[in-house]
Amino acid sequence: MKAEAPDANEFAGLRRSGLARLADARTDSLSLEGRFDLAYNAAHALCLAALRWHGWRSSNRYIVFQLLPHTLGLGPEVWRVLDKCHQVRNLGEYEGDLNVDDRLVNDLIAAAAAVAAKLDALGPPST
């Protein structure tokens, strides 16, 4: 991790991308795998926006989920879902074994929505 001043444009772009992907992930006519991918990337963008709001940048994808208690005050009911989904995503990306079901996708969407709600409460970053 390294300290880096927040950037309002970067924050807005990450937030916009995350919210658009989250909305698309709720589209039942899409494949379950596609919905998972959209929801996972939505959660990542939103969590990264929170990290950037606080003036930090990480080169590790996973750290944005680990820091949710500090960046957004979210507890294990959210970050454990995101941790599980990160593991599932990695198996799919690197080993071709994407094993998702309705419950996991719905839990991921709910976790991403909780992140989005807390992110909105922060407001734009001070730059």
PyMOL commands that set and color helices and strands:
alter all, ss='L'
color gray80, all
select helices_A, chain A and resi 8-25+32-53+63-66+68-71+76-95+102-122
alter helices_A, ss='H'
color red, helices_A
select strands_A, chain A and resi 2-3+56-57
alter strands_A, ss='S'
color yellow, strands_A
deselect
rebuild
show_as cartoon
